[in-house]
Each structure stands twice: as C-alpha cells, then as structure tokens.
Amino acid sequence: MHDPALAVRVQHAIDHKTKPLGALGQLEALALQLALIQGRDLPQLVQPQMVVFAADHGLTARGISAYPADVTAQMVLNFLAGGAAVSVLARQHGLALTVVDAGVRQDFEPHPQLRRCKVAPGTADASQARAMSLSQVAQAIAVGRDVIASLPGNAVLLGEMGIGNTSASAMLVARLTGLPIETCTGRGTGLDDAALVRKTAVLAEVLARHADAVEPLAALAAFGGLEIAALVGAVLEAAAQRRVIVVDGYIVGAAVLVAQRLRPAVLPRCVFAHRSQEPGHRLLLEHLGVRPLIDLDLRLGEGSGAALAWPLLESACRFLAEMASFESAGVSGPAP
C-alpha cells in the first residue's frame, strides 16, 4: 500500500477540485485512503459484502450480559429473516448480507445467506479454562479467511453477533494494550450499574487466571470468542486481497487489534466506521491511532455502524471521480 507517487497524484487531484483546500475534510482523507488501498487513482467500490460472524460465549454463565445466551441464535434467525437492523440497512444500501455460524450453540437449517462453519458449539467458560484451544483458534481464523476468499467484490463490511462478546473484546483490548480492564469494560447489551460492577469483577478474575496469555493468539484463545477469531481471519484475508475493510464497532475493532499485531500492514486497509458508546472502543481507536467516520452513540453491533457509514465511502469515490477541477470547470483557483 506504500506508493508515494500514487499518493502525490491523488492528493494533487483532491486539492485541485473546485473547492477551498481541505474543504471536504475527512472525506478527502478517506478518498486518498481508498485510492491507496486499491492502488489506483480512481477507486471504485464493487459488489460490497456485509459479513456477520456469530458465536456463543461460555462466560455468559457468569451473568455478564443483560440478555440470555439464547439470543445469539435467535438473532441469527432474525438476520436471515430480514428483520434485524443490519438486514434493513444492508437492503437500503445494496449490500449483500452473509451470516456465518462460527460457533453458535444451536444448529441452523440451510439458508442462502447462511454459512454453516461451526468450529464448536460456543466457547468454554473462560473463568474456568481457556475459552478456546489454539487448534480451535486456527480453525476459526481459517473460517474467516475462507468465507472472504469465496465472496466477490472489493469491499467487506464486518459485523458480529454473540451474547457476551463485549466481555471477550474488553479482555482482549486490556491484555494487548495494557489498559486497565475497568476502562475497557462497558454496559454491553445494557447492564445497570450493579451489573456493570459484577461484570468488571468477573473480567478481572478471568484476566488474572490467564495472566500468561500475552501473545495475540494466546490471548484470543484465553478470552474468545470463535466469531472474533473468524473476524481476525476475515481481516487478514481481505487485507491480503487489497479489499477495503469497513470495521464496525468494539468487537470487530478488537479483532482488528489482534490481526494488526499479527500483520501490521492490515491497519491502513481498514476504514473505521464509527465510535461506539462502549468506553473501551474510544480507547481502542486512540490506541490504533485511527479516526472513525461517524459518532452516533451506537452500541448495537451486527455491522450496523459499518452499514450506516457506507454511503460516505461511496461519496469519497464519487467526488474524486466526478467532481470538476478548477481547470476543467473554468473556475478561478485561489489567489496567489
């Protein structure tokens, strides 16, 4: 992705559009990023794919979520029926939706939008043992890679579903960044104050139990989950193929953190859609040194934030390709 000559050409084109210098703000940086990801002066977004990875978490037995674990499977069915937020937004924006069962406890009937790639029926309770074996981590990463490799297009929008996965993400972020777990832990599906205190205490206990899990894959195995490991594989594969990767919220961001520790070059190929209400997400974005496109106080997951941000990527491509330059429009440029 490091192409100084291309960067100079694209920035020159941006700067000479019929507008004051920098007047399109963050959209200009996005256009340049898309051009560099694709290695072309005029980036194009072709057959975008929304991919939602789902799995269950054994740690939910410790009461870390406001919703029961059965909701994971119920929401997968809701995705497939077209009734979830991400289903609605994907239809609105013409995004092909694929749902991947990487480790949901329930088995599903075949469906055109469903990939049945179950590594295990959920993870183990991380307060009692590692959430996954290293073999399961490898299998889940391979699932993510294979799914992305099988899909058309040059852009992927990544989402997730898994009751308990904000807890897994908080522990991954705390362990891999060194941030205190208290600052990485939020309300998830809507915990009240007392439940948030209990959740934080459980996560601190799990971190202490797996104090030796400091390398990225070891931390992933210790804390889970299967859908996060599959997302790591998806990020690695999409980056290797020079696809644009639209990152949703905290959970997908945690997967990007793991992938970035394995392959630092993936980060410039990621477009961070939004900043969620989860307090750890803001810290994660700051740690990665990235700026999200929108901030709408979202905390839904599913890939909903990625879908909402998608039109901005389309606009970035369009202004670069279609907006006139001062010369072509016969408009006077800024005074010397």
SVG drawing of the C-alpha trace seen along z (x, -y; Angstrom):
<svg xmlns="http://www.w3.org/2000/svg" viewBox="-38 -36 45 64">
<polyline fill="none" stroke="black" stroke-width="0.4" points="0.0,0.0 3.0,-2.3 3.0,-4.1 4.3,-7.7 3.9,-8.5 0.2,-7.5 -0.4,-9.4 1.1,-12.6 -1.1,-12.2 -4.3,-11.6 -3.7,-14.4 -3.0,-16.7 -6.3,-15.8 -8.1,-16.3 -6.5,-19.7 -7.4,-20.9 -11.1,-20.1 -13.5,-23.1 -13.4,-23.8 -11.3,-25.5 -8.2,-23.4 -9.3,-20.8 -12.9,-21.9 -14.3,-18.3 -12.5,-17.5 -12.3,-13.9 -13.9,-12.8 -10.7,-13.9 -8.6,-11.7 -11.0,-8.8 -10.7,-9.2 -7.0,-9.1 -7.1,-6.0 -9.4,-4.2 -7.1,-5.0 -4.1,-3.7 -5.8,-0.5 -6.8,0.3 -3.6,-1.0 -5.4,-3.2 -6.1,-6.9 -9.8,-6.5 -11.0,-3.9 -14.2,-2.0 -16.4,0.0 -17.7,3.2 -20.1,5.8 -19.7,4.8 -20.2,7.7 -21.7,7.3 -20.4,10.4 -21.7,11.0 -19.9,13.7 -21.8,15.3 -20.9,17.5 -21.7,18.1 -19.6,17.5 -19.4,19.8 -18.6,16.9 -22.2,15.8 -22.8,18.5 -21.3,15.9 -24.1,13.4 -22.0,10.8 -24.8,9.9 -28.3,8.4 -29.6,10.9 -29.6,14.7 -27.2,16.6 -30.1,18.0 -30.4,14.5 -27.4,15.2 -29.2,18.0 -32.4,16.0 -30.7,13.0 -29.1,15.2 -32.6,16.3 -33.7,12.6 -30.8,11.7 -31.8,14.4 -35.5,13.4 -34.5,9.8 -35.8,8.3 -32.6,7.1 -31.2,3.6 -28.2,4.7 -30.6,6.6 -32.6,3.4 -29.5,1.2 -27.9,3.8 -31.0,3.7 -31.1,-0.1 -27.5,-0.3 -27.4,2.6 -25.0,4.7 -25.0,8.4 -25.5,10.0 -23.8,13.2 -24.2,14.6 -21.5,17.0 -22.2,19.5 -18.7,19.9 -19.8,21.3 -23.4,20.8 -24.8,23.5 -27.9,24.1 -27.8,25.7 -29.5,24.0 -31.3,25.2 -29.7,24.4 -30.3,20.8 -29.0,19.0 -27.4,16.3 -26.0,18.6 -22.6,20.2 -22.6,23.1 -18.9,23.2 -19.3,24.1 -15.9,24.8 -17.5,25.7 -20.9,25.0 -19.6,21.9 -16.5,21.3 -15.7,22.7 -16.3,20.6 -13.1,18.5 -13.3,18.2 -12.8,22.0 -10.5,22.7 -9.2,21.2 -12.2,20.2 -10.7,22.0 -7.8,24.3 -5.1,23.0 -6.4,25.5 -9.9,24.0 -8.4,20.5 -6.6,21.7 -9.8,23.3 -11.9,20.2 -9.3,17.9 -9.4,20.3 -13.2,20.0 -12.9,16.2 -10.3,16.4 -12.2,19.0 -15.5,17.0 -13.9,13.8 -12.0,15.7 -15.3,17.2 -17.1,13.8 -17.0,11.4 -16.3,7.8 -13.5,5.5 -15.0,4.3 -16.2,6.1 -18.2,4.6 -17.7,6.7 -20.1,7.3 -20.8,9.8 -23.3,11.4 -22.6,13.1 -24.0,12.5 -21.0,11.9 -18.7,10.7 -18.2,7.2 -16.6,9.0 -14.2,11.0 -13.4,7.8 -12.7,5.9 -10.3,8.5 -8.5,8.7 -8.1,5.0 -7.0,4.7 -4.4,7.5 -3.0,6.4 -2.9,2.7 -2.1,2.8 -5.1,0.6 -6.9,1.3 -9.9,3.6 -12.1,1.1 -11.6,-1.4 -12.2,1.2 -15.5,2.6 -18.8,1.1 -22.5,1.9 -22.7,4.1 -26.3,5.0 -27.4,2.5 -26.3,3.5 -27.2,1.4 -24.6,0.0 -24.6,3.0 -24.4,5.5 -21.5,3.5 -19.6,3.7 -20.1,7.5 -19.1,7.8 -15.9,5.9 -15.0,8.1 -15.6,11.2 -13.4,10.0 -10.6,9.0 -10.8,12.5 -10.5,14.1 -7.6,11.9 -5.8,12.9 -6.5,16.6 -4.9,16.3 -2.1,14.0 0.3,15.8 -1.8,15.3 0.1,12.3 0.7,13.1 -2.1,12.2 -3.2,15.8 -2.8,16.9 -5.0,14.0 -7.5,14.9 -7.6,18.5 -7.9,17.5 -10.7,15.0 -12.6,15.9 -14.6,16.0 -15.0,18.0 -16.6,15.2 -13.8,12.8 -11.2,15.4 -13.1,15.7 -13.1,11.9 -9.3,12.0 -9.1,14.3 -11.5,12.2 -9.4,9.1 -6.2,10.9 -7.7,12.3 -9.4,9.1 -6.2,7.1 -4.1,9.6 -6.6,9.2 -6.5,5.4 -10.2,5.2 -11.5,2.2 -12.3,3.4 -15.1,1.4 -14.8,2.0 -17.9,1.8 -17.6,1.3 -15.9,2.5 -15.9,6.3 -14.7,6.0 -12.2,3.4 -10.8,5.9 -10.4,8.4 -8.6,5.8 -6.3,5.3 -5.4,9.0 -4.9,9.0 -2.8,5.9 -0.5,7.5 -0.1,10.5 0.2,8.4 0.7,4.6 0.1,3.9 -3.6,4.7 -4.4,1.4 -4.1,-1.0 -6.7,1.1 -9.2,0.7 -11.8,-2.1 -13.2,-2.6 -16.9,-3.3 -17.9,-4.7 -17.1,-5.3 -19.5,-3.4 -20.8,-4.1 -18.6,-1.4 -15.9,-3.3 -13.2,-0.8 -13.9,-1.4 -12.8,-5.0 -9.6,-3.9 -9.0,-1.3 -9.4,-3.8 -7.0,-6.1 -4.5,-3.2 -4.6,-2.3 -4.3,-6.0 -7.4,-6.0 -10.3,-8.3 -13.8,-6.9 -16.2,-8.3 -19.2,-8.9 -20.2,-9.1 -23.9,-8.5 -23.8,-6.9 -24.3,-3.5 -23.9,-0.3 -25.9,2.3 -23.1,4.2 -24.2,6.5 -22.3,4.4 -25.0,1.7 -22.4,-1.1 -20.5,0.1 -23.6,0.1 -24.5,-3.5 -21.1,-4.7 -21.1,-3.0 -22.5,-6.0 -19.5,-8.1 -17.2,-5.7 -19.3,-5.9 -19.3,-9.7 -15.5,-9.7 -15.1,-7.7 -17.7,-9.8 -16.2,-13.2 -12.8,-12.0 -14.0,-10.6 -16.8,-13.1 -16.1,-16.5 -14.6,-19.0 -11.2,-20.6 -10.6,-24.3 -9.1,-23.9 -11.8,-21.6 -14.6,-23.8 -13.1,-27.1 -13.3,-28.2 -10.6,-30.5 -8.5,-28.9 -7.3,-30.6 -5.5,-33.9 -1.7,-33.6"/>
</svg>
